[in-house]
Amino acid sequence: MTPQKPTQEDYDNWHKDPNNWYLGCFYYNPKDKRLLPPKRIQWMGYTVNFANPYSVLILLAFLALIPLSYLLK
């Protein structure tokens, strides 16, 4: 039995659920496999899904580029 892909309605319900948002701005939902889901205020862009280890790695890699760019300057 293959798992069924979430529908847009599932994504919308997860996004609206306050239990998936810590401190109002940190998105954590293990069921949501997206790396960068939209922020709570969607016109502001995207956020990291902290339940997805790959999205956390992307965030850490991005944050590592900041001091690295100063060292290479």
Phi, psi and omega in degrees: 000122180268142179293142181278138179291137180298145177274170177298328177296321176298314179300317180295318179294319178296319182294324181279343184288117181294342178289344178270358182241117177265132183057020176080352184224350180257116183272127179220105180215104181296336179286334182272114184271001179292141178286316184231086176284162179294151177292171180301317172264100196297331181289352180274356176114218187236160178231175180266136172273102186291351175277345180262116183297331179291324179289327176293321177297321177298317179298314180296321178295319178296316179293330177289336180290333182295304178292330179296322179294326177288325179291326182274355182287000000 
